[in-house]
Amino acid sequence: MKIIDITHPHSHELAPWPGDTPFNFKLTAAMREGATCNVGAVTTSIHSGTHLDAPFHFNDFGQSIDALPTDRFVGPARVFDAQGHKTISREVFAGLDGEATPRVLVATGSCDDKSVFPSRIPTLAPDVPAWLGAQGVTLIGLDVPSVDQVDSKTLPIHHALDAAGILILENLDLRRVMPGEYELIALPLKIVGADGSPVRAVLVET
């Protein structure tokens, strides 16, 4: 069994969404300063680094992250290669069997340097969310910070995926992952009322 970590590290070098809360970790108690143990504190946006969006993120009546069933985040997945595509169309998902692998991950290779926030990113074609839902897909993950263009104010792809019953996993590190089938584990923190959560996402080769 081989485990591939597809999580970008949270660090001070991680570029936040412009205007959002940057990641920061500091020790509030340090043994080198006489404390009995090291105790750290973190401040960060929910949507910094590798994270899951809850429907509440873009829908005031949507479920928060703690209300989502955990089985949505664990199970068979398939990785697709979309490098070179500005628009991710149905053709990218050739061979998809959504019943067998209801979680799909898309590698665009478009913004792997997470110290720089991108000005433009690849996005799904408008007809793809409903089509994926009809195939049985329940979760989509990408290596970009959003499923919508970074300057979008209406978030149409977020809403279309939600309408199709598909959860959203963003900012994955898929640089070392070949297209194919895996087991995905991408569990969020159980933060009551939250609009999302950081995750430690891994793929398991079996």
ZAMIKE-635879 format. One record per residue (C-alpha): residue number from 1; y, z negated, x negated. Coordinates in Angstrom, 1 decimal, padded with zeros to 4 digits. Each point is the difference from the previous one (the first is absolute). Layout:
% residues N
<rec num="NUM" c2="Y" c3="Z" c1="X"/>
...
This chain:
% residues 206
<rec num="1" c2="000.0" c3="000.0" c1="000.0"/>
<rec num="2" c2="003.4" c3="001.0" c1="-001.3"/>
<rec num="3" c2="003.3" c3="-001.5" c1="001.3"/>
<rec num="4" c2="003.2" c3="002.0" c1="-000.4"/>
<rec num="5" c2="003.3" c3="-002.0" c1="000.4"/>
<rec num="6" c2="002.4" c3="002.3" c1="001.9"/>
<rec num="7" c2="002.8" c3="-002.6" c1="000.1"/>
<rec num="8" c2="003.3" c3="000.3" c1="-001.8"/>
<rec num="9" c2="000.9" c3="-003.2" c1="-001.8"/>
<rec num="10" c2="002.9" c3="-002.1" c1="001.4"/>
<rec num="11" c2="002.4" c3="-000.5" c1="-002.9"/>
<rec num="12" c2="003.7" c3="000.0" c1="-000.7"/>
<rec num="13" c2="-000.3" c3="003.7" c1="-001.0"/>
<rec num="14" c2="-001.0" c3="000.9" c1="003.6"/>
<rec num="15" c2="002.8" c3="002.0" c1="001.6"/>
<rec num="16" c2="000.7" c3="-001.3" c1="003.5"/>
<rec num="17" c2="001.0" c3="002.2" c1="003.0"/>
<rec num="18" c2="003.7" c3="000.5" c1="-000.5"/>
<rec num="19" c2="001.9" c3="-003.0" c1="001.5"/>
<rec num="20" c2="-003.2" c3="-002.0" c1="000.6"/>
<rec num="21" c2="-001.0" c3="-003.2" c1="-001.7"/>
<rec num="22" c2="-001.3" c3="000.5" c1="-003.5"/>
<rec num="23" c2="-003.1" c3="-001.7" c1="-001.3"/>
<rec num="24" c2="000.5" c3="-003.2" c1="-002.0"/>
<rec num="25" c2="-002.4" c3="-002.5" c1="-001.3"/>
<rec num="26" c2="001.1" c3="-003.2" c1="-001.8"/>
<rec num="27" c2="-001.5" c3="-003.4" c1="-000.9"/>
<rec num="28" c2="001.6" c3="-002.8" c1="002.0"/>
<rec num="29" c2="-002.0" c3="-002.5" c1="-002.1"/>
<rec num="30" c2="-001.2" c3="000.7" c1="-003.5"/>
<rec num="31" c2="-002.4" c3="-001.9" c1="-002.2"/>
<rec num="32" c2="002.1" c3="001.0" c1="-003.1"/>
<rec num="33" c2="002.8" c3="-001.9" c1="001.5"/>
<rec num="34" c2="-002.0" c3="-003.2" c1="000.7"/>
<rec num="35" c2="-001.5" c3="000.8" c1="003.5"/>
<rec num="36" c2="-003.7" c3="-000.9" c1="000.6"/>
<rec num="37" c2="-000.7" c3="003.6" c1="001.1"/>
<rec num="38" c2="001.6" c3="003.4" c1="000.3"/>
<rec num="39" c2="001.3" c3="000.8" c1="003.5"/>
<rec num="40" c2="001.4" c3="003.4" c1="000.8"/>
<rec num="41" c2="002.2" c3="001.4" c1="002.8"/>
<rec num="42" c2="000.3" c3="003.6" c1="001.2"/>
<rec num="43" c2="002.7" c3="001.8" c1="001.8"/>
<rec num="44" c2="-000.7" c3="003.6" c1="001.1"/>
<rec num="45" c2="000.3" c3="002.4" c1="002.8"/>
<rec num="46" c2="-003.1" c3="000.3" c1="002.2"/>
<rec num="47" c2="000.2" c3="003.8" c1="-000.8"/>
<rec num="48" c2="000.2" c3="-000.3" c1="-003.8"/>
<rec num="49" c2="-002.9" c3="001.4" c1="-002.0"/>
<rec num="50" c2="-003.4" c3="000.6" c1="001.6"/>
<rec num="51" c2="000.2" c3="-001.2" c1="003.6"/>
<rec num="52" c2="-001.1" c3="000.4" c1="003.6"/>
<rec num="53" c2="002.4" c3="000.7" c1="002.8"/>
<rec num="54" c2="-000.5" c3="-001.8" c1="003.2"/>
<rec num="55" c2="001.0" c3="001.8" c1="003.2"/>
<rec num="56" c2="002.7" c3="-002.6" c1="000.4"/>
<rec num="57" c2="001.7" c3="001.5" c1="-003.1"/>
<rec num="58" c2="001.3" c3="002.9" c1="002.1"/>
<rec num="59" c2="-000.8" c3="-001.1" c1="003.5"/>
<rec num="60" c2="001.6" c3="-003.1" c1="001.3"/>
<rec num="61" c2="-002.9" c3="-000.4" c1="002.5"/>
<rec num="62" c2="-002.7" c3="000.8" c1="-002.6"/>
<rec num="63" c2="-002.6" c3="-002.3" c1="-001.4"/>
<rec num="64" c2="000.9" c3="-002.2" c1="-003.0"/>
<rec num="65" c2="-002.2" c3="000.1" c1="-003.1"/>
<rec num="66" c2="-001.8" c3="-003.3" c1="000.9"/>
<rec num="67" c2="-001.1" c3="001.5" c1="003.4"/>
<rec num="68" c2="-001.8" c3="003.0" c1="-001.5"/>
<rec num="69" c2="-003.8" c3="-000.2" c1="-000.2"/>
<rec num="70" c2="-001.3" c3="-000.3" c1="-003.6"/>
<rec num="71" c2="-002.7" c3="002.6" c1="000.5"/>
<rec num="72" c2="002.7" c3="002.7" c1="000.0"/>
<rec num="73" c2="000.6" c3="-000.7" c1="-003.7"/>
<rec num="74" c2="-003.6" c3="000.0" c1="-001.3"/>
<rec num="75" c2="-002.5" c3="002.8" c1="000.1"/>
<rec num="76" c2="-000.8" c3="003.7" c1="-000.7"/>
<rec num="77" c2="002.8" c3="002.1" c1="-001.3"/>
<rec num="78" c2="000.6" c3="003.4" c1="-001.3"/>
<rec num="79" c2="002.6" c3="001.1" c1="-002.6"/>
<rec num="80" c2="001.6" c3="003.4" c1="000.3"/>
<rec num="81" c2="002.1" c3="001.9" c1="-002.7"/>
<rec num="82" c2="003.4" c3="001.2" c1="001.2"/>
<rec num="83" c2="001.6" c3="000.5" c1="-003.4"/>
<rec num="84" c2="002.6" c3="002.8" c1="000.1"/>
<rec num="85" c2="000.4" c3="-000.3" c1="003.8"/>
<rec num="86" c2="003.5" c3="-000.7" c1="001.3"/>
<rec num="87" c2="-001.4" c3="-000.1" c1="003.5"/>
<rec num="88" c2="-003.5" c3="-001.5" c1="000.6"/>
<rec num="89" c2="-001.6" c3="002.3" c1="002.5"/>
<rec num="90" c2="-003.4" c3="-000.1" c1="001.7"/>
<rec num="91" c2="-001.4" c3="002.3" c1="-002.8"/>
<rec num="92" c2="000.3" c3="-002.9" c1="-002.4"/>
<rec num="93" c2="-002.7" c3="-001.9" c1="002.0"/>
<rec num="94" c2="-002.6" c3="002.8" c1="-000.2"/>
<rec num="95" c2="-003.5" c3="-001.5" c1="000.6"/>
<rec num="96" c2="001.3" c3="-003.1" c1="001.7"/>
<rec num="97" c2="-002.5" c3="-001.9" c1="002.1"/>
<rec num="98" c2="002.1" c3="-002.7" c1="001.5"/>
<rec num="99" c2="-002.9" c3="-001.7" c1="001.7"/>
<rec num="100" c2="-001.8" c3="-000.5" c1="-003.4"/>
<rec num="101" c2="003.2" c3="-000.8" c1="-002.0"/>
<rec num="102" c2="002.7" c3="-001.2" c1="002.5"/>
<rec num="103" c2="002.3" c3="-001.0" c1="-002.9"/>
<rec num="104" c2="001.6" c3="002.8" c1="-001.9"/>
<rec num="105" c2="002.0" c3="-000.3" c1="-003.2"/>
<rec num="106" c2="002.3" c3="002.8" c1="-001.3"/>
<rec num="107" c2="000.9" c3="000.5" c1="-003.7"/>
<rec num="108" c2="003.2" c3="002.0" c1="-000.4"/>
<rec num="109" c2="000.8" c3="-000.9" c1="-003.6"/>
<rec num="110" c2="003.7" c3="000.3" c1="000.9"/>
<rec num="111" c2="001.4" c3="-003.4" c1="-001.0"/>
<rec num="112" c2="-002.4" c3="-001.9" c1="-002.2"/>
<rec num="113" c2="002.8" c3="-001.6" c1="-002.0"/>
<rec num="114" c2="000.8" c3="-003.0" c1="002.2"/>
<rec num="115" c2="002.9" c3="-001.0" c1="-002.2"/>
<rec num="116" c2="002.0" c3="002.8" c1="001.5"/>
<rec num="117" c2="000.5" c3="000.4" c1="003.8"/>
<rec num="118" c2="-000.5" c3="003.6" c1="001.1"/>
<rec num="119" c2="002.7" c3="002.0" c1="001.8"/>
<rec num="120" c2="-002.6" c3="002.3" c1="001.8"/>
<rec num="121" c2="-003.7" c3="-000.5" c1="000.7"/>
<rec num="122" c2="-002.8" c3="002.1" c1="001.6"/>
<rec num="123" c2="-000.5" c3="-000.8" c1="003.7"/>
<rec num="124" c2="-002.6" c3="000.8" c1="002.6"/>
<rec num="125" c2="000.5" c3="003.1" c1="002.1"/>
<rec num="126" c2="001.1" c3="-001.0" c1="003.6"/>
<rec num="127" c2="-003.3" c3="001.0" c1="001.6"/>
<rec num="128" c2="-002.2" c3="-001.9" c1="-002.5"/>
<rec num="129" c2="000.2" c3="-003.6" c1="001.4"/>
<rec num="130" c2="-001.3" c3="000.9" c1="003.5"/>
<rec num="131" c2="-002.6" c3="002.3" c1="-001.5"/>
<rec num="132" c2="-001.2" c3="-002.7" c1="-002.4"/>
<rec num="133" c2="-000.3" c3="-002.4" c1="002.9"/>
<rec num="134" c2="-002.0" c3="002.4" c1="002.0"/>
<rec num="135" c2="-002.4" c3="000.3" c1="-003.0"/>
<rec num="136" c2="-000.6" c3="-003.8" c1="000.1"/>
<rec num="137" c2="002.3" c3="-001.0" c1="-002.9"/>
<rec num="138" c2="001.3" c3="-003.6" c1="000.4"/>
<rec num="139" c2="001.9" c3="-000.5" c1="-003.3"/>
<rec num="140" c2="001.9" c3="002.2" c1="-002.4"/>
<rec num="141" c2="001.1" c3="-000.9" c1="-003.5"/>
<rec num="142" c2="002.3" c3="001.9" c1="-002.4"/>
<rec num="143" c2="001.4" c3="-000.4" c1="-003.5"/>
<rec num="144" c2="003.6" c3="000.3" c1="001.2"/>
<rec num="145" c2="002.3" c3="-002.8" c1="001.3"/>
<rec num="146" c2="000.1" c3="001.3" c1="003.6"/>
<rec num="147" c2="-001.7" c3="002.4" c1="002.3"/>
<rec num="148" c2="003.4" c3="001.3" c1="001.1"/>
<rec num="149" c2="002.7" c3="001.6" c1="-002.2"/>
<rec num="150" c2="002.0" c3="-002.7" c1="-001.8"/>
<rec num="151" c2="003.2" c3="000.9" c1="001.8"/>
<rec num="152" c2="-001.6" c3="000.0" c1="003.5"/>
<rec num="153" c2="001.7" c3="-002.2" c1="002.6"/>
<rec num="154" c2="-002.4" c3="000.7" c1="002.9"/>
<rec num="155" c2="-003.4" c3="-000.3" c1="-001.9"/>
<rec num="156" c2="-001.8" c3="002.6" c1="002.1"/>
<rec num="157" c2="-003.2" c3="000.0" c1="-002.1"/>
<rec num="158" c2="-000.2" c3="-003.8" c1="000.2"/>
<rec num="159" c2="000.2" c3="000.2" c1="003.8"/>
<rec num="160" c2="-002.4" c3="003.0" c1="000.3"/>
<rec num="161" c2="-002.6" c3="-001.9" c1="-002.1"/>
<rec num="162" c2="000.4" c3="-003.1" c1="002.1"/>
<rec num="163" c2="-000.4" c3="002.1" c1="003.2"/>
<rec num="164" c2="-003.2" c3="001.4" c1="-001.5"/>
<rec num="165" c2="-001.3" c3="-003.5" c1="-000.7"/>
<rec num="166" c2="000.3" c3="000.4" c1="-003.8"/>
<rec num="167" c2="001.1" c3="-002.8" c1="-002.3"/>
<rec num="168" c2="002.1" c3="000.8" c1="-003.1"/>
<rec num="169" c2="-000.7" c3="-001.0" c1="-003.6"/>
<rec num="170" c2="002.8" c3="001.0" c1="-002.5"/>
<rec num="171" c2="000.7" c3="000.1" c1="-003.7"/>
<rec num="172" c2="-003.6" c3="000.2" c1="-001.3"/>
<rec num="173" c2="-000.9" c3="000.8" c1="-003.6"/>
<rec num="174" c2="-002.4" c3="002.9" c1="000.3"/>
<rec num="175" c2="000.5" c3="001.4" c1="-003.5"/>
<rec num="176" c2="-003.5" c3="-000.9" c1="-001.2"/>
<rec num="177" c2="-001.8" c3="000.9" c1="003.3"/>
<rec num="178" c2="-002.0" c3="003.2" c1="000.5"/>
<rec num="179" c2="-000.2" c3="001.5" c1="003.5"/>
<rec num="180" c2="-003.0" c3="-001.2" c1="001.9"/>
<rec num="181" c2="-001.5" c3="-002.8" c1="002.0"/>
<rec num="182" c2="000.4" c3="-003.7" c1="-000.8"/>
<rec num="183" c2="000.1" c3="-003.4" c1="001.6"/>
<rec num="184" c2="003.6" c3="-001.3" c1="000.4"/>
<rec num="185" c2="001.0" c3="-003.6" c1="-000.1"/>
<rec num="186" c2="003.7" c3="-000.5" c1="000.8"/>
<rec num="187" c2="000.6" c3="-003.4" c1="001.6"/>
<rec num="188" c2="003.5" c3="-001.1" c1="000.8"/>
<rec num="189" c2="001.2" c3="-003.6" c1="-000.1"/>
<rec num="190" c2="-000.1" c3="-001.7" c1="003.4"/>
<rec num="191" c2="003.7" c3="-000.5" c1="000.4"/>
<rec num="192" c2="000.8" c3="-001.0" c1="003.6"/>
<rec num="193" c2="002.5" c3="002.3" c1="001.7"/>
<rec num="194" c2="000.4" c3="002.2" c1="-003.1"/>
<rec num="195" c2="000.8" c3="003.8" c1="000.0"/>
<rec num="196" c2="-002.5" c3="000.6" c1="-002.7"/>
<rec num="197" c2="-001.5" c3="-001.5" c1="-003.2"/>
<rec num="198" c2="-000.7" c3="000.7" c1="-003.6"/>
<rec num="199" c2="-003.6" c3="000.7" c1="-000.7"/>
<rec num="200" c2="-002.5" c3="000.1" c1="-002.9"/>
<rec num="201" c2="-001.7" c3="003.3" c1="000.8"/>
<rec num="202" c2="-003.2" c3="001.1" c1="-001.7"/>
<rec num="203" c2="-002.5" c3="002.8" c1="000.4"/>
<rec num="204" c2="-003.7" c3="-000.6" c1="-000.6"/>
<rec num="205" c2="-002.3" c3="002.7" c1="-001.2"/>
<rec num="206" c2="-003.5" c3="-000.6" c1="001.3"/>
